[in-house]
């Protein structure tokens, strides 16, 4: 009876809001056509795929290509590099948008606040190719800014783009500079929803700005931060391909080869479609497992979760 009652309520809600559901139809169609239907392509990972035979005509080989990847010399280096850069990026970049949002929320001057927000948002719109080009030009040991500073003191500038140990820091901190302002928008939106009466009551009680930040602003941001952290953990093994690939060179390859760049080289450049599909499917499964684990832990600890 309870199920029937719930189904009747749901049907009535759909009838009442049919216009909103109608607007969802194009998005649902796009999602099905470009996300769910192409999923049958994961079958390639279990086949000796041949473009002439197609997905359903190629020979099945089971987990052969997964075993090949696990036993390859590139398995541990790519996993290690991917995890290191991802965790480094998570630890360094995740708190900064929160701090920036808290800082902006404390600013009194609206004009200065708008200018600061605009300046911090602009780098987000720089394309990845231009961003890497800026890095190469600025860090050039001969003609770049670093090279010019070193030459003033009669010193030889280091080749930072060719230094394997500096690769992860260059990637992470340039990414933070480019996106921290944009990433802070969702936290600023969460703070704008705070009831002004809370601040007024805190002022009456004699609370300082710092105390308002600790006892009002931070608790309001925690649910949003937890959800974003869960989503971030769900893509921990999926680093952006374009920027890392553009920053790669023969000198830093030992620290810059990650799963996505390796898949591109194996699948597109070497035409080993089944092998690259198996690697990418393995990567996706790891991301899914991490997402489920972090979501479950978060639900038990903080009662904030995706589902």
N, C-alpha and C positions, 0 to 999 in steps of 0.2 A: 504493500500500500504506500509506503514511504517513497519507494522508487517511482511509482506511478505519479505521486503528487509532485515530486521533484521534476519529472519529465514534463508534466503539464505546465509547471511554472516556467521551465526553460523554453517551451514552445510558445507560451504567451509573451515572453520577453523577446523572442525572435520576431514574433508578429508585430509587437509594439515598435521594435527598432529595425524593421526590415530595410529601411533606407541605409542605415549604417552597415549592415551586413552586405548589402548590394555593393557598397563602395569597396568592400574587402575582396570581391570576386577577382578583379584584375591582378591584385597582389598574390592571391592564392593560385591563380593560373600560372603566373610567372614562377612562383615557388615550385610548383609541381613540374613544370616544363624544364626549368634550368637547375633544379636541385635534386628532386626525387627521381625523375626519369633517368637522368644520367648515372644514377647510382649503380645501375646494372653493370657499369664499366669496371667495378671492383672485381668482377669475375676474371678479368685479365690477369690479376695477381696469382690466380691458381691455374693458369694456362701457359702453354708455350705459344703465345699469341703471334699470329701472322695476319697482317693487314688484308692479305688476299683472301684468307679463309673467314675472317670476321670473328666476332666474339663467340658465336655459337658453333662455329666450325673448327675452331682451334683445338689442339690436343690438351687434355687435362693433365696437369703434373702435380697437383696437390700443393704441398708446402715446400716444394723444391726451392723456389726462389727466396722464400723466407729463410731457409737453412743456409742458402748461399750468402745472404746478407749477414746473418749471425756469425758465419765463419770467415767473412771477408776481413781484410786488414783495415778497412775503412769503418768498420762497425763501431768500435770503441772511440776512435778520434771524433767521428761525427756526433755521436751521442754526447760525448764529454763537452765538445765545443758548443753544441746546441743548449745543453743544460746550463753550462757556465754563463753564457751570454744572456740566456733567458732569466736566470735567477739574479744575475747582476743587474739587469734592466729592471726586474721586479722590485728588488730591494731599494735601488737608487731612485727610480722614477715614480713609484706608487705614492710615497708620502708627499712629494713636492706639489702636485696639484691641490692636495688637501691644505697644505700650509699656505699656498698662494690664495686659495679661496678664503681661508680664515683671515689672512692679511687684508685682502680686498674688502671683506665685510667690516673690518674695523676702520677703514678709511672714511674720514668725514667729508672731505672735499669731493663733490660729485664730478667736477670737471677733471680733476687729476685722476680720479678713479676710472673715468671713461677713457682717458688718454692711455693710462697704464694697461687697461684691458685690451684696447685696440693694438697697442705695440706688442703685447704678449701673444695675441692671436695671430698676427700677420705671418710669422714664420711657418705656421701650419700649412699655409697655402703655397709654400715653395715646393716645387716638384722634387721627387727623389733624385732625379738625374742632376738637377741644378744644385741640390744640397751636397751631393758627393763631389760635384765639380768645384764647389766652394771650398770643401775640405782639401781637395788636392791642390788647389791654387794657394790657399792660405798656409798649408803645411809643407809646401815645396821647400826642400833644403837649399835650393839655389835662387829661386825667384819669388818665393812666398814671403808672407809676413814673418814667419819664424826664422827663415833664412836671413832676412834683412836685419832682424834684431840681433841675431848671433854675429852677423858680419860687422855690426857696429862695434862689437867688442873684440873683433879679430878671431872669433871662434868658428868652428865648423858645425853647422846645424845638423842635428840628427834627422834621419829619414823616418819620420814617425809613421807614414803610411806603409813603409816596408818593414816596420818593427812588429813582429808577431805579438809580443807582450803588450803593445799599446793598442792593438786592434779593438779589443772589447771595450776599452775605455772611450776610444774615439767614437765607436758606434753608439754606445749608451748615452754619453753626455751630449753628443750632437743631437740625438733623438729627443733627449729631455729638453734641450734648448728649443727645438722645433715644435714640440707638441705639448709642453706643460701648460701653457696658457689655454690652449683649446681644451685640454683634458679637465681643466678646473671649472669649466662651464657648468657641468652637471652638479658639482658641489656648491657652486654659487646659487644655482637654482634651488637646491635643497635648503640652503640658508635663508633664501628669500621667503620660504614658506613658514619660517619661525614666527610664532605669534608675538607681535610687538609688546603685548602686555607682560610677557615673561621678562623682557628687558626692563620694562618700567617697574615691575615688582622687585627685580634684582637691584635696580638703582635705589629704590626706596629702602631696601634692606642694607644699603651701603656697599654693595658689591663693586669691585673694581672692574676695569675692562678685561683684565686677565682672568678674573674669576668668572665673568660672563662667558668668556671664550671656553673655559674649562667645563663649566657646569651647564651651559645652554647650547653653545655652538657645536662642540664636539659630540655630545650625545645625539644631536640631530643628524650629524654626518655619518655616524657609525653604521646604520642600516644600509645607506647608499654605498659606503666604502666596502662593506662586507659583500654585497652583491657584485660589485665591480671586481673585487678580489677573486671571487669564485669564478667569474667569467674569464678573468685573466689567467687563472690556473688551468682553465679548460683549453687554453691555447698556448700553454707553456712550451710545448715542443714545436710550435708553429711560428718560428721567427719570420719576419718579413724577408722575402727572397730578394727583392730588387736592390735594396740598399747594400746588403752584404755582398751580393754578387758584383755590384759596381765597385765596391771598396776592395775586393779581392785582387791580389797580385801574387806572383810566384814567391815573393819573399814572406808574405804573411799567411800563406795558404794553410800552414800547419795549425793555425789558431782560428782561421776564418771559414774553413770548410764545415758547413752544417748540413743537416738532413735535406733541407729544401734545395740548396745549391747542388748537392750531390745527386738528388733525384733529377734535377734539370739536366745535368751533364750526362747522366746515365740514360735517361729517357729520351730527351730531345736530341742531344748532340751525338749520342752513341746508338740511338734507336733500339735500346733494350727496354721495350715497353712493359713487358711482364715483370722484369726485375725492378724497374722504377715504381711500378704500381704496387708491388709487394712491400717495398720500403715505405711508400707513402701510406699504405693501409696500416702497416705496423705503427707508424707515427700517429695516425688518427686514433687507433685503439688506445694507445698510451694516453693521449689527450682526454679521451672519453673516460678512462679509468680514473685519471686525476680529478676530472670534473665531478664524478660521482662521489669520490672519497671526500673531497673538500666540501662539497655541498652537504654531505651527510654529517660531517664533523661540525660544520657551521650550524646546521639545524639543531643539533644536540646541545651545542655550547651557547649559542646566541639567539636561537629561534629565528634567525634570518637565513633564507635559502631561496633557490630558484624554483623549487617545487616541494 
